[in-house]
Amino acid sequence: MPHTFSVDSPELAAVAAPLADGPPKLPFDRLHISDQHSAPLWRQLLNQLTEMVEAGELLPGTSLPPERDLAQSLGVSRVTVKRCYDELRREGMLAGRGRAGSVLQAQVPRVQPALGRLKGFSEEMRELGLTASTRLELRELTSNRSIASIFSRPSSAPFLYLTRVREGDSVPMTRELAWYDLTLAPVLADWDGHGSAYTWLRERAGLTLARAEQTVEAISSSPAEMAAFGYSEPQPCLLFKRRTYTAQGQLAEYVEGTFRGDAYVYRMELSV
């Protein structure tokens, strides 16, 4: 027998209340799933919510009903609703949790950059047809013994340290921790941390970047990365560690960048 969801409970009515005085009313009362359908119940629910998002009926920032309340109204197990919500999160459509439940976010673009050439985030986004922007979390001039050893500098050597969230079309794509050698490029002390570091190194410091050494590993997002990407729970990410050198072989930059796993698919061309 098919189950039909209606916004009769006080908890679910509260979700729709903010829009009750004007159109459009949240369309949760049109959700319906049937055990007579060939598709699993969670897939039916997922398809209907996705269609509502694509049709503009559910907008970014909208709170979906809590799992327990929606399951009770549909007459299904909470596991069914949780499976649906988990899939929405995996597809980058849900982020965080609002007062009334999980919150819809703008669709995360799926990008497929090619590996094999040194380029900055701004250039990469431009090649992919996206507009790059930066949200600066921290900027400081500092000394760090561990970082100094990476650069083969004395422990008291000065560095510019940045923590930045890099965005493509206003969607957070990566969170990076970056250190720059102020002994090599003292002009970077005047850089505000926005835009391209490579442009500053080239145009202001007169340095030509020639190559980089980079490693990639799979990680689970940290609390700081969850906050940056809008995750409500840890998600798979890619951690890139890069050392960038000048044409004279001097290490100019060390970066640890965490890239969200739901947005990136990297391409590599292999020859035989």
Backbone bond lengths (Angstrom), bond angles and torsions (degrees), N, CA, C in turn:
res aa  C-N    CA-C-N  psi(-1)  N-CA   C-N-CA  omega(-1)  CA-C   N-CA-C  phi
1 M - - - 1.477 - - 1.521 108.77 -
2 P 1.361 118.54 130.48 1.459 119.16 -176.56 1.514 111.88 -67.95
3 H 1.335 114.96 148.67 1.455 121.64 176.68 1.519 108.11 -103.25
4 T 1.325 118.23 138.47 1.462 121.74 177.77 1.514 109.07 -123.88
5 F 1.329 115.73 133.70 1.456 121.51 -178.09 1.519 110.25 -91.46
6 S 1.315 117.58 134.23 1.464 121.38 174.29 1.515 109.13 -134.66
7 V 1.330 116.01 148.71 1.460 120.14 -177.53 1.518 108.93 -88.20
8 D 1.331 115.38 73.48 1.454 119.66 -179.24 1.516 112.39 -103.97
9 S 1.331 117.52 -25.82 1.460 119.31 -176.63 1.517 109.93 -74.75
10 P 1.347 118.72 148.63 1.468 121.34 178.31 1.517 112.38 -57.32
11 E 1.348 115.95 -36.39 1.458 118.01 -177.47 1.519 111.25 -65.67
12 L 1.341 116.56 -44.02 1.458 119.82 -178.82 1.517 111.32 -75.56
13 A 1.312 116.96 -30.99 1.456 118.95 175.89 1.519 110.14 -62.92
14 A 1.348 116.36 -33.57 1.462 120.27 179.03 1.507 111.81 -65.88
15 V 1.356 115.99 -30.23 1.464 118.84 178.04 1.518 110.39 -65.74
16 A 1.349 116.23 -39.74 1.453 120.49 -177.19 1.511 112.64 -84.26
17 A 1.315 118.22 -14.05 1.459 121.78 -173.01 1.518 114.56 -56.38
18 P 1.354 119.98 -41.04 1.454 119.12 -177.09 1.516 113.19 -57.45
19 L 1.340 118.93 -25.62 1.450 120.86 -178.07 1.526 111.91 -109.27
20 A 1.327 116.83 11.16 1.461 119.65 -173.29 1.525 112.61 -66.92
21 D 1.343 118.89 -26.20 1.455 121.41 -174.61 1.526 112.98 -86.52
22 G 1.304 118.55 -6.18 1.462 119.45 -178.23 1.503 110.81 -158.64
23 P 1.342 117.23 159.49 1.443 121.17 -178.37 1.524 109.34 -73.23
24 P 1.372 118.29 156.03 1.457 123.05 -6.48 1.518 111.36 -91.57
25 K 1.318 117.07 145.60 1.456 121.29 174.79 1.525 108.83 -72.85
26 L 1.321 117.15 142.87 1.452 119.60 178.21 1.524 109.30 -58.35
27 P 1.330 118.44 132.92 1.474 120.72 -169.23 1.513 114.37 -90.30
28 F 1.335 117.92 28.55 1.452 118.81 -178.41 1.531 112.61 -64.83
29 D 1.346 117.43 -24.45 1.455 119.56 -178.78 1.527 111.99 -70.47
30 R 1.329 117.41 -9.08 1.467 120.30 178.86 1.525 111.91 -95.26
31 L 1.316 117.16 -3.12 1.460 119.70 177.57 1.523 110.30 -67.66
32 H 1.314 116.24 134.39 1.448 119.65 176.29 1.522 108.51 -151.12
33 I 1.318 116.11 137.28 1.454 121.09 176.27 1.506 108.40 -133.03
34 S 1.318 115.70 150.03 1.461 120.36 -173.98 1.520 110.36 -133.05
35 D 1.326 115.83 136.29 1.454 119.21 175.92 1.526 111.15 -78.59
36 Q 1.343 117.08 -0.11 1.458 121.54 173.40 1.522 112.19 -87.86
37 H 1.313 116.32 -9.52 1.471 121.65 -178.37 1.519 109.35 -81.78
38 S 1.348 116.31 148.60 1.462 119.91 -178.37 1.521 112.63 -70.86
39 A 1.358 117.31 -27.63 1.459 120.82 -179.40 1.529 110.46 -78.29
40 P 1.330 118.05 146.39 1.473 120.14 176.43 1.522 110.57 -57.54
41 L 1.319 116.66 154.98 1.463 121.14 -177.42 1.513 111.75 -59.17
42 W 1.359 117.35 -42.86 1.460 119.44 -178.65 1.521 110.93 -64.30
43 R 1.348 117.52 -34.78 1.464 120.96 179.78 1.518 110.94 -69.82
44 Q 1.346 117.59 -38.38 1.456 119.99 176.18 1.529 111.02 -59.98
45 L 1.327 115.46 -45.15 1.462 120.32 179.74 1.520 110.76 -64.51
46 L 1.323 116.52 -42.44 1.457 121.07 178.24 1.524 110.77 -59.98
47 N 1.315 117.59 -47.05 1.463 121.04 -178.81 1.519 111.92 -60.51
48 Q 1.337 116.53 -41.36 1.457 119.41 -178.19 1.531 111.79 -69.03
49 L 1.324 116.85 -42.63 1.466 119.23 177.85 1.518 111.17 -64.81
50 T 1.338 116.94 -40.06 1.466 120.73 178.73 1.521 110.73 -62.83
51 E 1.330 116.50 -42.08 1.466 120.29 178.32 1.522 111.09 -62.25
52 M 1.326 117.40 -38.46 1.462 120.72 179.16 1.533 110.77 -66.85
53 V 1.320 116.74 -37.64 1.462 120.20 177.13 1.524 110.21 -65.52
54 E 1.336 116.61 -47.31 1.460 120.81 -178.21 1.521 111.98 -65.10
55 A 1.325 117.21 -29.31 1.463 121.09 179.16 1.523 112.61 -83.51
56 G 1.336 117.01 -4.22 1.459 120.36 -179.77 1.509 114.10 81.38
57 E 1.337 117.29 10.86 1.460 120.24 178.79 1.527 111.69 -78.75
58 L 1.322 116.17 -28.51 1.463 122.33 174.38 1.521 107.53 -118.21
59 L 1.320 116.44 119.02 1.458 122.02 -173.45 1.523 111.10 -103.71
60 P 1.347 117.04 157.92 1.471 119.74 174.40 1.526 110.69 -53.53
61 G 1.328 116.03 136.07 1.457 121.32 -177.30 1.516 113.18 98.87
62 T 1.354 116.52 -10.99 1.458 120.46 178.48 1.528 110.17 -74.48
63 S 1.320 117.04 134.95 1.461 121.95 175.88 1.521 109.84 -87.92
64 L 1.332 116.22 125.94 1.456 120.08 172.34 1.529 109.33 -80.38
65 P 1.316 117.46 156.11 1.466 119.51 179.45 1.529 111.34 -60.73
66 P 1.319 118.00 147.28 1.464 120.34 174.54 1.530 110.55 -55.48
67 E 1.325 116.11 148.99 1.457 121.41 -176.02 1.520 112.03 -55.12
68 R 1.336 116.45 -46.32 1.471 120.15 -176.22 1.525 111.09 -63.28
69 D 1.346 117.38 -42.93 1.463 120.54 -176.99 1.522 111.56 -68.80
70 L 1.342 115.93 -41.66 1.459 118.92 -179.74 1.530 110.79 -67.00
71 A 1.328 116.90 -40.06 1.461 120.36 178.43 1.532 111.41 -62.17
72 Q 1.326 115.85 -41.97 1.460 119.81 -179.69 1.519 110.92 -64.93
73 S 1.327 117.53 -41.33 1.458 121.06 -178.23 1.523 112.05 -69.94
74 L 1.339 116.67 -33.11 1.457 120.61 179.02 1.521 112.27 -83.58
75 G 1.326 116.57 -13.64 1.453 119.60 -178.57 1.509 113.09 74.29
76 V 1.350 116.20 31.39 1.462 120.75 179.36 1.523 108.57 -124.37
77 S 1.314 115.89 174.54 1.456 119.76 178.84 1.526 110.10 -76.24
78 R 1.308 115.02 155.30 1.458 120.04 176.93 1.525 110.95 -62.73
79 V 1.338 117.03 -28.96 1.465 121.46 178.65 1.527 110.40 -59.41
80 T 1.326 117.07 -36.57 1.466 121.06 179.57 1.521 111.12 -62.60
81 V 1.330 116.72 -47.89 1.462 120.69 -179.61 1.527 110.55 -68.27
82 K 1.322 116.33 -39.47 1.462 119.91 179.35 1.521 110.82 -62.02
83 R 1.332 117.13 -41.00 1.471 120.69 178.47 1.526 110.23 -61.04
84 C 1.306 116.42 -41.78 1.469 121.20 178.02 1.527 110.84 -63.21
85 Y 1.331 117.23 -48.72 1.463 121.48 -178.81 1.527 111.50 -64.58
86 D 1.321 116.41 -37.81 1.463 119.94 178.08 1.527 110.91 -62.33
87 E 1.326 116.28 -38.62 1.461 120.24 178.91 1.529 110.77 -68.73
88 L 1.322 117.18 -37.82 1.463 120.52 175.87 1.526 110.38 -62.92
89 R 1.334 116.80 -38.51 1.462 119.88 177.03 1.519 110.94 -66.70
90 R 1.329 116.29 -40.97 1.460 119.61 -179.86 1.517 111.42 -62.73
91 E 1.328 116.01 -32.50 1.454 120.69 178.96 1.526 112.39 -85.34
92 G 1.340 116.88 2.72 1.450 120.59 177.02 1.513 115.15 78.66
93 M 1.331 117.79 19.00 1.459 121.16 -177.67 1.520 112.94 -96.09
94 L 1.317 118.58 -16.64 1.465 122.47 178.52 1.511 109.60 -118.39
95 A 1.327 115.62 140.99 1.470 120.59 177.74 1.511 109.36 -146.49
96 G 1.350 115.27 133.50 1.454 120.15 175.19 1.514 111.95 64.08
97 R 1.308 114.38 -171.74 1.458 120.90 178.33 1.522 108.85 -139.06
98 G 1.316 114.95 122.87 1.452 118.86 176.20 1.510 110.55 -84.20
99 R 1.328 116.80 -175.88 1.465 120.86 -178.75 1.515 111.32 -61.14
100 A 1.351 116.43 -34.55 1.464 119.32 -176.40 1.523 113.37 -100.88
101 G 1.290 119.69 -1.67 1.457 120.20 -179.90 1.514 112.20 150.88
102 S 1.329 116.47 -161.58 1.454 122.13 -179.37 1.530 109.72 -72.23
103 V 1.335 115.02 147.06 1.462 120.57 -172.28 1.527 110.49 -111.91
104 L 1.323 116.30 131.06 1.455 121.48 177.07 1.526 110.21 -69.83
105 Q 1.332 116.28 141.93 1.451 120.90 175.49 1.522 109.33 -124.88
106 A 1.325 115.91 165.03 1.456 120.82 177.56 1.529 109.13 -60.27
107 Q 1.336 115.78 144.35 1.456 120.45 -177.59 1.525 110.70 -59.40
108 V 1.325 116.30 131.17 1.459 121.27 178.67 1.525 109.07 -78.60
109 P 1.332 118.73 124.14 1.466 119.32 178.80 1.516 111.49 -66.96
110 R 1.318 116.84 140.13 1.460 122.05 174.39 1.519 107.43 -94.44
111 V 1.309 116.85 121.18 1.456 121.22 -177.49 1.522 109.41 -118.36
112 Q 1.336 115.62 152.23 1.452 121.51 -178.57 1.528 109.99 -131.76
113 P 1.329 116.90 69.63 1.462 119.10 178.56 1.522 110.95 -71.25
114 A 1.327 115.51 153.03 1.458 120.71 178.43 1.519 109.44 -93.67
115 L 1.311 115.85 137.80 1.454 121.49 174.27 1.523 109.16 -88.73
116 G 1.322 115.63 154.85 1.460 118.69 175.00 1.509 114.41 127.63
117 R 1.359 117.87 -11.07 1.459 120.50 178.66 1.515 109.57 -134.35
118 L 1.332 116.58 138.43 1.460 121.34 179.53 1.521 109.96 -72.40
119 K 1.326 115.76 121.15 1.460 120.86 176.88 1.514 108.96 -155.55
120 G 1.307 115.75 152.55 1.448 121.30 180.00 1.516 111.73 -83.87
121 F 1.328 115.77 170.71 1.462 121.40 -178.94 1.522 111.04 -61.36
122 S 1.347 117.16 -42.47 1.465 120.44 -178.21 1.518 111.10 -60.32
123 E 1.317 116.86 -44.00 1.465 120.67 179.06 1.525 110.91 -65.60
124 E 1.335 116.24 -40.89 1.456 119.94 -179.38 1.525 111.12 -62.98
125 M 1.327 117.17 -44.39 1.459 119.98 178.42 1.529 111.26 -63.27
126 R 1.318 116.31 -39.09 1.466 120.29 178.75 1.523 110.43 -61.67
127 E 1.331 117.47 -42.30 1.461 121.13 178.90 1.523 111.83 -64.99
128 L 1.327 116.59 -29.82 1.468 121.11 -178.70 1.526 112.34 -89.29
129 G 1.328 117.00 1.81 1.458 120.67 178.45 1.508 114.45 79.90
130 L 1.337 117.61 20.36 1.461 121.94 179.34 1.524 110.16 -113.01
131 T 1.319 116.12 155.92 1.458 121.39 178.18 1.525 109.73 -95.56
132 A 1.328 115.94 121.08 1.465 121.49 -178.12 1.523 111.05 -82.95
133 S 1.320 115.56 142.03 1.460 121.51 173.07 1.521 107.97 -146.35
134 T 1.335 115.80 166.87 1.462 121.15 -174.36 1.517 110.50 -132.30
135 R 1.323 115.82 135.02 1.459 121.23 170.47 1.530 107.57 -113.10
136 L 1.313 115.98 111.22 1.458 121.22 -175.62 1.523 110.21 -83.36
137 E 1.331 116.09 121.19 1.464 121.03 177.48 1.523 111.89 -93.45
138 L 1.333 117.09 -37.33 1.455 120.89 -177.15 1.512 109.72 -154.48
139 R 1.323 115.66 137.59 1.458 122.29 173.59 1.519 107.33 -140.37
140 E 1.340 116.07 125.00 1.453 118.58 178.86 1.524 110.76 -154.64
141 L 1.334 115.26 151.32 1.454 122.38 171.09 1.521 106.44 -93.13
142 T 1.320 116.35 124.81 1.457 119.09 -169.09 1.515 111.68 -146.82
143 S 1.317 115.19 166.62 1.459 123.05 169.93 1.521 106.74 -120.92
144 N 1.337 115.81 138.40 1.457 120.39 -176.43 1.523 107.77 -146.40
145 R 1.309 116.18 119.94 1.462 120.45 -174.86 1.533 111.80 -60.31
146 S 1.333 116.82 -44.31 1.463 120.08 -178.13 1.526 111.72 -65.36
147 I 1.325 116.00 -42.43 1.463 119.87 179.22 1.524 110.31 -68.77
148 A 1.319 116.84 -38.43 1.469 120.05 178.58 1.522 110.76 -59.30
149 S 1.333 117.24 -37.19 1.463 119.93 179.56 1.522 111.36 -67.13
150 I 1.324 117.34 -33.41 1.467 120.47 176.68 1.524 110.25 -63.94
151 F 1.339 116.34 -39.34 1.465 121.78 -179.05 1.536 112.64 -86.88
152 S 1.337 116.71 -1.59 1.483 121.47 -176.13 1.524 110.64 58.43
153 R 1.321 115.30 44.53 1.464 122.03 178.14 1.527 109.26 -114.74
154 P 1.329 117.09 161.97 1.474 119.69 173.15 1.519 110.63 -60.44
155 S 1.307 117.55 155.40 1.464 121.51 -175.82 1.524 112.54 -61.94
156 S 1.333 117.34 -22.56 1.469 120.59 -179.24 1.528 112.89 -93.04
157 A 1.320 117.66 4.22 1.466 120.75 -177.67 1.530 110.73 -62.08
158 P 1.342 117.26 142.81 1.473 120.12 -178.20 1.534 112.21 -85.48
159 F 1.321 114.65 144.25 1.465 121.25 177.37 1.523 109.56 -136.59
160 L 1.316 114.91 151.18 1.459 120.86 168.03 1.521 106.76 -92.85
161 Y 1.336 116.25 123.67 1.463 121.64 -179.57 1.522 109.13 -114.94
162 L 1.336 115.63 128.81 1.454 121.46 -179.66 1.522 110.38 -127.25
163 T 1.317 115.89 140.31 1.461 122.21 165.36 1.517 105.89 -117.79
164 R 1.336 115.83 117.90 1.461 120.18 -174.58 1.525 110.77 -133.68
165 V 1.330 115.70 144.23 1.458 122.35 168.94 1.524 106.34 -102.71
166 R 1.326 115.97 119.10 1.459 120.91 -178.94 1.525 109.04 -97.63
167 E 1.317 116.36 134.35 1.454 121.84 -173.09 1.524 111.38 -120.77
168 G 1.320 115.57 147.87 1.450 123.05 171.82 1.513 109.15 -119.38
169 D 1.332 116.60 118.26 1.471 120.71 -173.71 1.523 111.23 52.89
170 S 1.329 115.80 41.72 1.464 124.95 176.26 1.529 113.87 70.89
171 V 1.326 118.54 7.50 1.467 122.15 176.25 1.526 108.48 -100.25
172 P 1.327 118.92 125.54 1.472 120.18 179.43 1.521 110.89 -63.07
173 M 1.340 115.79 123.30 1.460 121.68 -176.62 1.519 112.66 -108.80
174 T 1.328 116.52 -35.22 1.453 120.24 -177.77 1.524 110.05 -151.42
175 R 1.312 115.60 150.19 1.461 122.26 173.18 1.522 106.64 -118.74
176 E 1.334 116.05 123.11 1.459 119.20 -173.73 1.526 111.88 -124.10
177 L 1.324 113.67 142.96 1.453 123.29 171.34 1.522 106.09 -109.57
178 A 1.323 117.45 123.98 1.463 120.15 -173.25 1.520 111.10 -135.40
179 W 1.329 114.41 140.61 1.461 121.88 176.85 1.530 108.70 -123.23
180 Y 1.348 116.28 137.59 1.464 122.41 179.87 1.522 109.20 -126.78
181 D 1.321 115.56 137.91 1.462 122.77 -175.06 1.528 110.26 -78.88
182 L 1.329 116.51 107.15 1.462 120.33 -179.89 1.519 112.15 -76.71
183 T 1.310 118.15 -16.76 1.467 120.07 173.44 1.529 109.28 -68.24
184 L 1.323 116.36 -39.65 1.456 122.18 178.44 1.525 111.90 -78.11
185 A 1.316 117.23 -39.33 1.467 121.83 -175.31 1.524 109.82 -135.30
186 P 1.333 118.78 73.93 1.469 121.49 -177.47 1.527 113.79 -61.05
187 V 1.340 117.76 -22.38 1.464 120.64 -179.34 1.528 111.40 -64.81
188 L 1.332 117.66 -21.17 1.463 120.21 179.46 1.524 112.35 -65.73
189 A 1.319 117.75 -15.10 1.466 120.58 176.14 1.526 111.11 -63.12
190 D 1.335 116.77 -20.57 1.474 121.44 -179.69 1.525 112.49 -93.81
191 W 1.320 117.64 -6.48 1.463 121.13 -178.35 1.525 109.91 -77.45
192 D 1.333 116.00 134.24 1.473 120.09 -176.64 1.525 113.48 -83.08
193 G 1.330 117.73 -3.78 1.456 120.51 176.86 1.508 115.03 93.15
194 H 1.320 118.30 -2.92 1.458 122.05 178.15 1.525 110.14 -96.70
195 G 1.326 115.46 152.65 1.452 118.86 179.24 1.521 112.21 79.90
196 S 1.326 115.70 -155.50 1.456 122.07 -172.00 1.525 112.35 -95.73
197 A 1.347 115.42 124.17 1.465 120.10 174.80 1.519 110.15 -65.96
198 Y 1.323 116.61 -35.29 1.460 120.01 -177.35 1.522 111.31 -65.77
199 T 1.336 116.43 -34.69 1.464 119.46 176.54 1.518 110.64 -65.08
200 W 1.322 117.47 -42.30 1.463 121.26 177.81 1.524 110.98 -63.63
201 L 1.316 116.37 -45.07 1.459 119.51 -179.58 1.526 111.02 -61.93
202 R 1.313 116.29 -38.13 1.464 119.88 -178.94 1.526 112.29 -77.54
203 E 1.331 117.52 -49.69 1.462 120.48 -171.37 1.523 113.58 -86.47
204 R 1.337 118.37 -32.31 1.456 120.28 -176.96 1.535 112.36 -98.63
205 A 1.333 115.96 -36.60 1.468 118.99 -177.67 1.521 112.60 -96.53
206 G 1.337 116.51 -11.34 1.452 119.69 179.21 1.521 113.75 69.25
207 L 1.342 116.77 26.68 1.459 120.94 -177.98 1.530 110.23 -102.62
208 T 1.316 115.79 138.14 1.454 121.52 176.18 1.517 109.15 -103.54
209 L 1.313 116.54 118.42 1.455 120.91 178.35 1.520 108.94 -84.06
210 A 1.332 115.22 129.70 1.459 119.00 -171.78 1.525 113.91 -112.43
211 R 1.331 117.82 -33.20 1.452 119.24 -176.18 1.527 109.89 -160.35
212 A 1.330 115.18 169.05 1.465 120.75 177.82 1.513 109.36 -147.35
213 E 1.323 115.33 150.06 1.452 122.60 171.62 1.521 107.53 -109.89
214 Q 1.320 116.33 129.37 1.461 119.72 -172.27 1.524 111.13 -139.15
215 T 1.322 115.04 138.68 1.463 121.10 173.24 1.518 108.70 -119.32
216 V 1.332 115.85 154.87 1.469 122.21 179.67 1.516 108.33 -132.01
217 E 1.330 116.53 133.95 1.455 120.23 176.40 1.523 110.16 -144.37
218 A 1.320 115.63 152.91 1.458 121.28 178.52 1.523 109.35 -85.22
219 I 1.329 116.29 134.83 1.458 121.83 179.07 1.517 109.00 -139.64
220 S 1.327 115.29 170.26 1.458 122.05 170.71 1.522 108.11 -102.94
221 S 1.311 117.17 139.35 1.464 121.22 -174.98 1.521 111.68 -60.70
222 S 1.325 115.79 138.45 1.460 122.80 176.02 1.525 109.42 -79.87
223 P 1.334 118.33 169.80 1.471 119.86 176.29 1.528 112.89 -55.63
224 A 1.340 116.91 -40.01 1.465 119.92 179.64 1.523 110.98 -65.05
225 E 1.320 116.75 -39.30 1.465 120.85 179.61 1.523 110.87 -72.84
226 M 1.322 117.40 -35.37 1.457 120.16 175.17 1.519 110.55 -60.19
227 A 1.329 116.43 -42.66 1.465 120.45 178.84 1.524 110.79 -64.92
228 A 1.332 116.95 -40.93 1.467 121.16 -178.21 1.523 111.40 -66.25
229 F 1.345 116.89 -39.33 1.456 121.17 -175.77 1.525 113.44 -93.05
230 G 1.334 117.01 -7.38 1.455 120.21 179.70 1.516 113.48 79.75
231 Y 1.336 117.27 24.84 1.454 120.59 178.50 1.529 110.13 -80.94
232 S 1.324 116.07 144.73 1.459 120.04 175.22 1.524 111.26 -93.17
233 E 1.329 117.06 -13.77 1.455 122.27 177.84 1.527 107.85 -151.40
234 P 1.325 118.52 161.48 1.472 120.38 -177.61 1.525 111.75 -56.95
235 Q 1.330 115.07 139.69 1.456 121.82 -179.75 1.527 109.41 -130.90
236 P 1.347 117.91 157.17 1.462 120.63 177.74 1.528 111.53 -64.52
237 C 1.319 115.88 137.66 1.454 122.25 178.03 1.534 109.20 -139.21
238 L 1.317 115.93 169.46 1.461 122.34 174.95 1.521 108.66 -113.43
239 L 1.313 116.58 128.68 1.461 121.94 178.12 1.522 109.15 -104.61
240 F 1.342 115.42 117.96 1.461 122.23 176.11 1.531 108.28 -103.96
241 K 1.327 115.38 129.19 1.459 121.08 172.83 1.522 107.40 -115.67
242 R 1.334 116.23 122.72 1.467 119.78 -172.17 1.520 111.35 -131.03
243 R 1.318 115.36 135.79 1.464 122.95 171.29 1.523 107.38 -115.93
244 T 1.326 115.35 121.66 1.457 120.66 -175.03 1.531 110.06 -110.60
245 Y 1.334 115.22 130.73 1.462 121.39 -173.11 1.527 111.62 -116.09
246 T 1.321 115.32 151.24 1.459 121.81 174.51 1.522 109.91 -80.49
247 A 1.327 115.79 174.17 1.458 121.06 178.35 1.524 111.53 -63.92
248 Q 1.336 116.40 -22.41 1.462 121.33 178.52 1.534 112.35 -90.15
249 G 1.333 116.54 5.11 1.450 120.92 177.41 1.513 114.53 83.38
250 Q 1.338 118.42 14.56 1.461 122.02 -179.87 1.531 109.80 -89.34
251 L 1.324 115.93 134.75 1.460 120.51 177.52 1.526 108.96 -75.38
252 A 1.343 116.66 118.40 1.465 121.36 -176.85 1.516 112.72 -104.21
253 E 1.331 116.99 -26.99 1.461 120.78 -171.69 1.529 110.34 -146.62
254 Y 1.316 115.99 139.46 1.470 121.75 169.17 1.523 107.07 -128.59
255 V 1.333 116.23 125.35 1.466 121.36 -174.73 1.524 110.18 -131.03
256 E 1.318 115.70 138.39 1.454 122.93 167.57 1.524 106.91 -117.99
257 G 1.312 116.16 107.46 1.461 121.08 -176.29 1.515 111.91 -114.54
258 T 1.328 117.02 127.35 1.461 122.12 177.45 1.523 108.64 -100.71
259 F 1.327 115.99 119.20 1.457 122.63 -177.86 1.522 109.04 -105.87
260 R 1.321 116.35 134.26 1.451 119.95 -176.75 1.527 110.37 -67.72
261 G 1.328 115.80 133.35 1.449 121.01 -176.22 1.515 114.70 -71.73
262 D 1.334 117.76 -19.85 1.460 119.82 -179.39 1.522 112.23 -86.30
263 A 1.334 117.90 2.38 1.458 120.33 -177.75 1.523 113.26 -119.35
264 Y 1.319 117.48 -24.89 1.468 120.33 -170.81 1.518 112.57 -110.75
265 V 1.322 114.89 132.60 1.458 124.21 167.25 1.521 105.91 -130.81
266 Y 1.310 117.53 110.81 1.452 120.74 -175.02 1.525 111.27 -88.52
267 R 1.343 114.82 142.19 1.457 122.04 179.74 1.530 109.37 -110.20
268 M 1.315 116.01 140.62 1.461 122.19 174.94 1.523 108.60 -136.15
269 E 1.307 115.64 135.78 1.470 120.15 176.79 1.522 108.01 -99.68
270 L 1.318 115.38 124.50 1.461 120.87 -177.76 1.538 109.10 -110.27
271 S 1.307 115.35 140.25 1.469 120.17 177.37 1.523 109.49 -113.07
272 V 1.317 115.88 158.57 1.472 120.56 179.50 1.526 109.90 -109.61
